[in-house]
Amino acid sequence: MSKVLVADDSETILLLMRTRLELAGHEVETAADGQEVTERVDPKSLDGPDLLLLDAMMPRKSGIDALRELRAAGVETPALIVSAHQDPSDADAPTDLEVRGYLTKPIDFDLLLQKIAQLTD
């Protein structure tokens, strides 16, 4: 079982992600935006999430900006970026932040679960 921190500004998507991931045996924490992500992930903690699943565009702070801050603070947790954009270049997908994958909405949950298994095993 992996601990996954999911960030999205849609309550519906957060509920769906939580439900699907918990049914697959993962422990899930949710955040409504990138600001919550940076507040919850402590760079010094050994008990943080095993994976970050971040929406590319959110209010207050995007998932990409949150990941940029976390990387600067030394957080090496694997991250997947989720976006409504079909082309990663449309969402300014970062190439310098060690993103381990890019998923488009609507989420293909079989693909998501495969990626999670690859990154957390």
C-alpha positions in Angstrom: 0.0 0.0 0.0 1.3 3.4 -1.0 0.5 6.8 0.5 -0.6 9.1 -2.3 -1.2 12.9 -1.9 -3.7 14.0 -4.6 -4.2 17.7 -5.3 -7.0 19.0 -7.5 -9.3 22.0 -7.3 -12.3 19.9 -8.1 -14.0 18.3 -5.1 -15.6 15.8 -7.5 -12.3 14.7 -8.9 -10.8 14.5 -5.4 -13.6 12.3 -4.3 -13.4 10.1 -7.3 -9.6 9.8 -7.0 -9.8 9.0 -3.3 -12.4 6.3 -3.8 -10.7 4.6 -6.7 -7.2 4.7 -5.1 -8.5 3.5 -1.7 -10.3 0.6 -3.4 -7.0 -0.3 -5.0 -5.5 -0.4 -1.5 -3.7 3.0 -1.3 -3.8 5.4 1.6 -5.0 8.8 0.2 -4.6 12.4 1.4 -6.1 15.2 -0.6 -5.4 18.9 -1.1 -7.5 21.5 -2.9 -4.5 23.4 -4.4 -0.7 23.6 -4.5 -0.5 25.8 -1.4 -2.0 22.9 0.7 0.5 20.5 -0.9 3.5 22.7 0.1 2.0 23.1 3.6 1.5 19.3 4.1 4.7 17.9 2.7 7.5 18.4 5.2 10.9 18.0 3.5 12.4 16.7 6.8 9.7 14.1 7.4 10.4 10.4 6.7 6.7 9.7 6.8 5.5 11.8 3.9 3.6 10.5 0.8 5.1 7.9 -1.5 3.7 9.7 -4.5 2.4 13.2 -5.4 -0.5 13.3 -7.9 -0.8 17.0 -8.8 -3.2 18.9 -11.1 -1.2 21.2 -13.3 -3.5 24.2 -12.9 -5.1 25.1 -9.7 -5.9 28.4 -7.9 -3.5 30.0 -5.4 -0.7 27.7 -6.5 -0.5 25.3 -9.4 0.7 21.7 -8.9 3.7 22.6 -11.0 4.6 25.6 -8.8 4.1 23.4 -5.7 6.4 20.8 -7.1 9.0 23.4 -8.0 8.9 24.6 -4.3 9.1 21.1 -3.0 12.1 20.2 -5.2 13.9 23.3 -4.2 13.4 22.3 -0.5 14.9 18.9 -1.3 11.7 16.8 -1.6 12.4 13.9 -4.0 9.0 12.2 -3.8 7.9 10.9 -7.2 5.3 13.1 -8.9 2.7 12.6 -11.6 1.1 15.7 -13.3 -2.5 15.6 -14.3 -4.0 18.1 -16.7 -7.1 18.7 -18.9 -4.6 19.6 -21.6 -4.0 16.8 -24.1 -0.5 18.0 -24.9 2.0 18.4 -21.9 3.5 21.4 -23.7 0.1 23.2 -23.4 0.2 23.0 -19.6 3.8 24.1 -19.3 4.8 20.7 -18.1 8.2 21.0 -16.5 11.1 19.2 -17.8 13.4 20.1 -14.9 11.4 18.8 -11.9 11.8 15.1 -12.3 8.1 14.5 -13.1 7.6 10.8 -13.6 4.6 11.0 -15.8 1.9 13.1 -17.3 -1.8 12.0 -17.3 -4.7 13.7 -19.0 -8.2 14.1 -17.8 -10.5 12.2 -17.8 -8.1 9.9 -15.9 -7.6 6.4 -17.2 -7.5 4.7 -13.8 -6.0 1.5 -15.1 -3.0 3.5 -16.5 -2.9 5.5 -13.2 -2.7 2.4 -11.1 0.0 1.0 -13.4 2.1 4.1 -13.0 1.6 4.2 -9.2 2.8 0.6 -9.0 5.8 1.3 -11.1 6.8 4.3 -9.0 6.2 3.0 -5.6 7.3 -0.6 -5.8 
